Structure formats: C-alpha cells, structure tokens
Amino acid sequence: MARSAVQHDNKKLNVSEIIQQKKKSRSVNNYTEKLIPKILFGIAAISVFTTIGIVLTLITETIAFFKDVPFIDFFTGTELKPLGENAVFGVLPLLTGTIISTLIAMLVAIPVGLMTAIFLSEYASEKTRKVLKPLLEILAGIPTIVYGFFAFTFVTPLLSSFIPDLEPTNILSPGIVMGIMIIPMVASLSEDAMSSVPNAMREGALALGATKLEVTWKVVVPAAISGIIASFVLGISRAIGETMIVTIASGSSKNFTFDVTQSMQTMTAYIVEVTGGEAAAGTTLYYSLYAVAMTLFVFTLIMNLLAQYISRKFREEY
C-alpha cells in the first residue's frame, strides 16, 4: 500500500512537471509570436524610411539650388554651362538627351522583346524554351559598363560606315545598345503575362477556326495587354535611369539638339560627370546635382505609377 501511494505521488509530480513545462513552452511561443511581427515590420520599414530619407534629401538640396537659380529658367533654359563665372543652368539639354536616348532604346526593345515573348509563349517547344530563356537572362546579367564599351568600340564604328556624319560620341549608338539591354526585361515580363492566359481561350479560338497567328494577336495579346504594357513602361524607366552606357558612348556635350548623330548628355551622365569633378559642397554646381536628380526621380516615379495604373486598369481576371 505504501509503495503504491509513493508511485501515485510520483505520477502526480510527473504530470505537474509536464504541465509546468508546457506552460513555459507556451509562454515562450506566445512571446515569439508577438516579437516576430515587430521584427518583420522593422525590416519592412527600412525600405520606407530609406525612401523618405532620399526624398527629403533631394527636396532640401533642390530648394537650396532654386534659391540661386530661378525655377522657370532651370526648366526652360536651353543652355547648360555649369562651370565658370557666368554659369547657366538649363535642364532642357539633359531632358532632350534623356528622352531621345530612351525613345531610341524603346524602338529597339519593344518590337524585339515583344516578338521574342510571343515566340517563347506561343511557338517555341518546351525544349527550345528551356534553352532560350536562360540565354536571355544571361543578356540581362551583363554589366552596363560592358554595354557602354560595346556601344563605343563596336556599334559606333559600325554605324559610321552607314552614317558618315556620325560623331565619335553620339546618342544613337548608346540608345540602340540600351534597347538591346532592355530586351530581356520586356521579353520576360511579356512572356509571363502571355503564359498566364488560360489555354481554354486558345483552344476555344482554334476550335472556331482561327489560325495560330490570329489566336496570338487577337486573343492572347489582348488578354495579356496589361502585363505587356507594364513591361514597356518599366523598360522606359530602366532606360531613363541608365548611366554607364550613355556616359561612355554619348560623351559630355550639353547640346540642345534633336540630331541623333551628335553628342548629347543625359541627366544620369551629368550627375556622374559633376560628382567625378570638383563640385565643392555648398556651390550652385553642387546643388545642381540634386535638382537634376530630383527631376530624374520624378520622371522615374511617374513611369512606375503609370505602370501600376495600367496593370490595374487593364488587368484580366481568369
């Protein structure tokens, strides 16, 4: 009887110990569950606070620039001579260089990228797709400085044989090479959008007597138009923000011209040039960097917002 009573007491102790351990484990789990969301929120907030810091820095330094240079003169001036006593700060030469290089790039990237996406999505076999898709991604992984030297040492001499008036540094060759660089982005995003179109839509159109080409252009492309246009807009943003290709192959001439055979400078190339020089802190030249950077930031922000709007506006739900 005494032994059984002792065993019974031991069982009670074991049960109570197990209960206490479970309570401790549960309290630790509850503490962890409460802590993890806070840690994740802090990590997510880093990008938000970084963006806020960038914007505040650009705004404060840009305001300092416009204390010396009138706002209207900056955005309507056709001359940019940042050095010397009679410095002139007009951003139009940089805007035209950026816009023209972007237009040339998209004239290359949009048709080639879209045709590549159509082939991968609608015509290529699974084996062919597995080979071509990685090759396309390799093109996207090439450093932009390599593209810049390619434009300067190969594309420009090649174009000179067809265009005798082409200057050694011009906006045409870097624009073309930027387009080649953007092709993987346009092709990949467009192909993903077209691949998400249900096969039932293709099969239905084929059952009605449509050809493969008609199915592609009249069914698949319209159904995936939101993703396709979004890829175009993101490609434009990528071209606007490109630096090394235009810095190397386009030169630093701040010409306000629409002649693509001449040397022109983009906003990003101007920032690289001035930061690499002797822009003393607190000078108008120094603050002009932030004014140009703010203009570039607004351009890119508008493009990204436009891409999001288009994606929501024309999105198809299946």
GINOR-V50361 format. One record per run of one state. SS is the DSSP state (2 for helix, 1 for strand, 0 for the rest). FROM is the first residue (numbers start at 1). TO is the last residue. Records with the same first field share a line. If there is no record, write none. Layout:
SS=FROM-TO / FROM-TO
This chain:
0=1-1 / 67-70 / 77-79 / 82-87 / 90-91 / 124-125 / 141-143 / 161-170 / 196-198 / 208-211 / 224-224 / 241-243 / 250-266 / 276-283 / 314-318
2=2-66 / 71-76 / 92-123 / 126-140 / 144-160 / 171-195 / 199-207 / 212-223 / 225-240 / 244-249 / 267-275 / 284-313
1=80-81 / 88-89
